[in-house]
């Protein structure tokens, strides 16, 4: 969504929703590019979109001939980490739709146009993206207090990635490793291990964190940012050491709280089945 959301994951992978179907999109050359197999799955309800795409290219010789210009492998966040997946921009998706006999095609075209227009608005006024993000969480049933923490976490993450860029962390894989280093020191788990604990696949881990988990995530990343500003580490390896130390600040605080309350901060709870605000009410009863 806007600049704050864009920096939360490197690459800038987001989830768009068309008629309850999730479609991953990523920013490339200041445009949204959509994961082709997600689009095909949304339009056809196919459980094997890769196979459908192969058949579609066999049926449509012109599409197959121009496939190299339509499909661009881009880095996308997946359940197994960052992977290269075939993506297409709006123009490319329109061409693919021509080869899919689906009653959803026309509504999907209108949906694509709306997504593109929203991107233009967000470039002109980043505050629009923030408001949309808040509204999206609200619509999913998250409580206001949780949303405030989540939005603050996004801002803290943005500040951290800005510092990493200034201190010569360049590669997408390096961002992923540094993030894992903070998480391991703060929680004793990498993000992928944490997602497994919560039973998540493609979902964003932080969208399924409790208030306390969000707070300690913020502390780890904010501490890393402050140490980076003071010590000016240069390159991946120096920043990795700082990431561990920043995460450790949160880890020490988490263990201290667990000792005082005799309750674990780390939770296997997720919000896949219930809206977050409903879960909080249930937990208080």
N, C-alpha and C positions, 0 to 999 in steps of 0.2 A: 504494500500500500504506500505510504509516503516514505520520506527519508528515514524516519525513526524505525518503521517496520522493516525497511529495506536492509538495514544493517544488522538485524537480529540474527540472520543466518547468512553465512557466506557459503555458497552463492545466495542471491536474494530470492529464495524459493518461497512462494506463497500458495495458498489454497483458494481457488475460486469455486463457487458452487453454482451449478446449473441443474435445476430441478432435482435437488437433493443428491446430485452426483458431484464428487470432488474432482476438480481439474487443477493439476499443478501448473503454475506459471512462474516464469523467471524473467527478470529484467536483463535485456541485452540490447546494446546500442539505444538505450532509453525507450525501448518498446517492450511490451509484454510478449513473450514467446510461450506457447502452450505445449505441454507434453502431448504428443500426437496420440499415443495409445490411450491416454485419459479421455481425450475428445472422442475417439472412436468408441470407447466403452460407454460414454455418456449417450451417444447418439444411437448405438445399436443394442445396448444392454448385453453385449457379448462378454462372456467370462474369459475369453481368450482373444483379447484385442490384437495381440501380435500376429496371431494366425489370420484374423480378419484382414489386417493390413496387407499381409502377403497375398491373400486371395484377391484383394481389391487391386493391387498393383498388377496381378496377372490378368485381371479382367480389363483393366484400363491401361492400354499401351502408352497413351500420351502421358498419363500420370507417372507411369514407371520411367518413361524417358526423362521427365523433368524432376524426378524425385530428388536428385542431388541438389537442385536449386530450392526445393521446398523444405526438405528436412535438414536441420542443422543440429548436430550433437552438441548439447550444452550441459553444463554441470548443474545437477538438480539434487536437492536433499531427498534421500530415500530412507527407508527403514534400515538399510544396510550401510548408511553413510552417503557421502557425495558420489554420485555416479553420472556418467554421460548418457543422456537419453535424447532421442530424436525429438526435436521441438520445431514448431513452425510459428511464424508471426500471423497476424490476422489475414493477410493476403493469402498466405500458404494454406491456412485452415479453410478459407473459402473455397480454394481449389479442391482440397480433399473432400469437402462436403458434397461437391458435385458428383462424386463417385459413391456416395452413400445414400441409398434409397431409404429415407427415414422421414416420418411425419414431424420429427423434431427439428429438421434442418432449418426451416424458416425462423422458428423461435430462437434457435441457437445463433443464427446470423444477427438477429436483433440484440441478443445478449452480448455477443462479441463487440458489436458497435458500442454498446453501453459501457463495457469494460474499458474500451479504448478511450472513450470520452472522459471517463472518470480519471484515467491516467493523466490526461491533459490538464484537468482541473487540479489534480494533486501537485503537478509540477508548478503550476502557477500559484497555488496556495497550499503549502504543506499542512497547514492546520486542518484542512478538509480531510486529509488522510487520517489524522488523529481522531477526529470526530467520528469518521466512519468505523474506525477500529473499535472505539468505545461502543458504538451502536451495535456492532456485530456481536461483541461479547455479551452485551445486555440482552440481545435477541436470543442468544444461546442459553440464557438463564443464569449467567454469572452475577454475583452480588456486587454492589457498588464498591465496597471495601476491597474486594478481591481485584476488581477492574483497576482501581487506583494503583494498587501494588504492581499489577501486570504492566500498566502503562509506564510507571516509574522504572520498572525493570528494563523495558524497551529503551528508554532514554539512557539509562546507565550503560546498557550494552552498546548503544550507538557511540557514546563517549569513549568506551574502551576500544572499539574497533577503529575509531579515528586515531587514537593514540598508537595502536599497532601499525597503522598505515604510516604514521609519522616516523616510526622507529623501525622501518624497513622489514615489516612482515608483509609479504606480497602474495604468496600463493594461497589458494583456497584451502588446500590440504593443511597448510600451516595454521590457519585460523581454526580449523577443526581440531588439530592436535593441542593447541593452546587452550581452547575451550575445555577439552577433555582433561587437561592438566589441572585447571581450576576446579572442575567438578570432582576429580579424584581426591584432591586435597580437602575440599569442602565437605564432601559426602561419602568419600570412600568408594565411589562408583563413577565410571565414565558415563556420558550421556546415553550411549547404546545399552549399557548394563542397567541404567536407571529406567529406560523405556521398557526393557524386558521385565523388570520388577513390576512395573505398572501395567503390563499387558498391552503395551502400545506398539503400533507398527509404523504407519506413515504419519501419525499424528504428531503435533508439536509437543514436546515434553513439557514445556513450561505452561502450556494451556491445561495441563493436568496436575499441576503442583498445588499443594495446599498453601495457605498464607505463609506459614513458617518456612516451607521449602522455598518459596519465592524470596522471602526476606534474606535467607542465607545465600541464595544464588546472587542476589543483589550485593550483599556484603562481600562475597568473594570477588566479584567483578569490579566493584567500586574500589576495593583495596588494591587490586592489581593495577587499576588505572592510576591511583595515587602514587604507588611505588614507581610506576613507569614514568610519571611526570617528574619525580624527584631524582631518579637514578639514570634516566635516559638510556635504557638498554638498546643495543644495536643488533638488529638481525634476529633470526629465529631462535637460536640457542640461548642468547642472553634473555630474550623475552620469555622463553620457556621456563627459565629459572624464576623469573619474577612472577609468572603466572602461578607457579606452584606455591610461592610464598604468599601471594595474594589470596589464593584459595585456602591456604592453611590458616589465615586469619579467621575465615568463616568456619573452618573445621574445628578450631579450638573453641570458638564461641558456641558452636552447635553442641559439642561434647559437654561443655560446661552447663548449658541449659538442660541437656538430657540428664545430667547428674543431679541437678537441682530439682527437676520435675519427675524424674524416674519414668520419663516417657520418651520414646524415639521420635525424632523429627522426621526421619526418612519414612515415607509411607508408600505402600503398594496401591493406595487409592487412586482411582482415575475418575474422570467425568464422562466416560463414554456412554453410560446408560441413563444417568440422571443429570439434569441441569445442576450447575455448581451450587447455586443458592439453595436448592431443595436439599442437597446433600448436607450443607452446613446446618440447616434446620434439623435434619434427622440426627446429626451428630450431637446436637445440643440437648436432645430429648433424653 
